[in-house]
């Protein structure tokens, strides 16, 4: 999910423990303490955080929101890596980003077994709108 043009370099910087590392970024994005603790146990916690962020937001919104938040937490080093990679790709990130960063709530889809196909389409549409969705697609028993 995280763009390869800059993902590894940004993760390398933010994985170094500091007052404004990936933990602060995650808090500012609105992730819970339990989510942060889970990512802290990963080999690359920043990549885990950013994968979640990019999975639940449209690509340009995720990138712009990340750049804005990196600037707000004083991580101009990581911000500049992304801006440079975007410029090299012919895309510019506006300096004044009017984005209001908010995390959309996760959605659990409960449904009757006969409606699985329709609910699957609903799940796809919700995910395309930026929501994180979960539905049980295994055999339902009772």
JORALIN-V260070 format. One record per run of one state. SS is the DSSP state (a for helix, b for strand, c for the rest). FROM is the first residue (numbers start at 1). TO is the last residue. If there is no record, write none. Layout:
ss=SS from=FROM to=TO
ss=SS from=FROM to=TO
This chain:
ss=c from=1 to=6
ss=a from=7 to=14
ss=c from=15 to=21
ss=a from=22 to=29
ss=c from=30 to=32
ss=a from=33 to=40
ss=c from=41 to=44
ss=a from=45 to=55
ss=c from=56 to=58
ss=a from=59 to=72
ss=c from=73 to=75
ss=a from=76 to=88
ss=c from=89 to=106
ss=b from=107 to=109
ss=c from=110 to=112
ss=a from=113 to=128
ss=c from=129 to=132
ss=b from=133 to=135
ss=c from=136 to=142
